[in-house]
Amino acid sequence: MVDKRVTAEQRKIVAQQADNSCEYCRSQEKFAMQSFSAEQIIPRSKGGKTVPENLASACQGCNAHKYNKTEEYDPVTGKIAPLFHPRRQRWHEHFKWSADFSLIIGMTPTGRVTVETLKLNREGVVNLRKILYAMGEHPPEELSEHRAELSEAEISV
């Protein structure tokens, strides 16, 4: 019988590949009050396996709101759309930051349902983003680099 629990080694791998950030709301674990989870993207209740390609780093807020959900109704189209899958999709293709980097904006049906379902703009995390931005600690580095690339591309057009 396969062990269904996430091992310490799997947790370590997931945290490293996520650069110790929540793969949904992009919160950084070093500023969190609770440790992050290696959550199952496709839950066991829906056939998901406890393997690295089905595990994502998630803060407790995102993990609790996600629970066993994999899809939801898009608030714009009213049609069912899948939640963001960190192993199969790229964050910046579904989300962007507001101008002040405090809010996550869903740009696609998947982005919108993930923002709404996981409550990615919870009051506490938005307040934390504002403080961390003022301190130069937000957004996480790879996202600010991507934003710089986007800005350069927009300028050259």
N, C-alpha and C positions, 0 to 999 in steps of 0.2 A: 504494500500500500504506500502511495506517495504521501509524504508529509505535506500538509496543506498550510502549515505556518511558514511565514517568511523567516528565513534564517538571518543570523547576524551578518554573515557574509553577503547575502543578497541586499540587506539594508545598506551596507557599506557601499556596494557597487552602485545602487540606485542613487544614494546621496552624492557620490562622486560624479556620476554622469549628469546630475542635475545641478552641479556646482553648489551643493548645499542650499538650494532654493526650492520653493514650492513650484512645481511645474505647471501649476494653474494660475495662481495669483502673483507669482514671482517674488513672494516674500522670502527674505533671507533667514535661514535658520539661526544664524548668530544673533539676530535681534528678536527672536521669538521667545515667548514665555513658556511654551511647551515644545517638546521634541516633535520632530516631523515623523510621519508614517511612510512606510513603503506600501502604498495602497495598490489594490488590484484595479487596473483600468477597466477590464471586463471582470466583474465580480464572479466569484465561484458559483454563486446562485444562478448565474447566467452562462455557466460553462467555462469561465476563465480559469486559467492555471496559475499556480504560484511559480512563475518563471520570470527571469529578468525582463524579457520583452513584453510582459504584462504588468510590470510594476512601475509605479511612478512615485516620486517624492511629493508628498502633500502635507501642507500645514494642517493642523487639527480643524481649523474652520472649513477649509475646502473639503477635507476628508469627510467631515460630519455632514456637510450639505450634499455631497455627492452620494454618499451611502452606497446604494446598489444601482444607481441610475446610469444609463448609457445613452439616453436620448430624451428629448423633450420638445415641446412646441416652440417654434421660433416666434418671438413676440411681434415680428414684422410681417412674416408671411402666413403665420398660423399653421404652418406645416411642420411635421415631425422632422427634427434634424438631430444628428448624433452629437454627443458631447465631444469636446476636444480629446484627442488621443495622442499623448505626448511621445509615444514611440513611433507613430506613423505620420504625424503631422508636425509642421513647424509653427511655433507660437506666433511669430511675426506675420504669418500668412492669414491668421484668423483674428489677431488682436493688434491694437496699437494703444499707445499712451495718449492721454489728453495732453494739451499744451503744457500744463504744469506738472505732468507726470504723476498726478495723484489718482487718476481714474483709468481703468482698463476699458477700452471701447471694443466691442465685438464688431468686426467688419464683414463677417460672413454669417450664414445661419448657424454654423457650428460655433463660431465665436459668440454670437448673441445668446444662444441657449446656454453656453457654458458660463458666461457672465451672469446671467439671470439665475440659473439653477444652483451654481456654487456660490453665488453672492460674492463675486470677486471684488466688489466695491463696498464691502462691509465698513461701517463707520470707523471701527478701530484700526483696520488695516489702511484705510485712506489717511487717517490722521498720522499713522506711523510713516507712510510714504512721504507725507509733507515734511515731517521732521527730518527724515533721512535724506530727502532731496536737499534740504537746506544745509545739511552737514556734508553733502557730496557723496553720500553712501547709496543713493538710489537714482535711477534704476540700476539693476544689476548690469555689470560691465558689458556683457555680450549684447544686451539690448540697446544700450546707449551707443555702442559701436555700430550696430545695425542702423540706428536712427541717423547717425552721422552719414552712413553710406546712402541712406534714402535722401537726406538733405542734399548731398552732393549730386545725386542723380537728378533730383528735382531742379537744382540750379542749372545743370547742363542741358536741360530740355528746353 
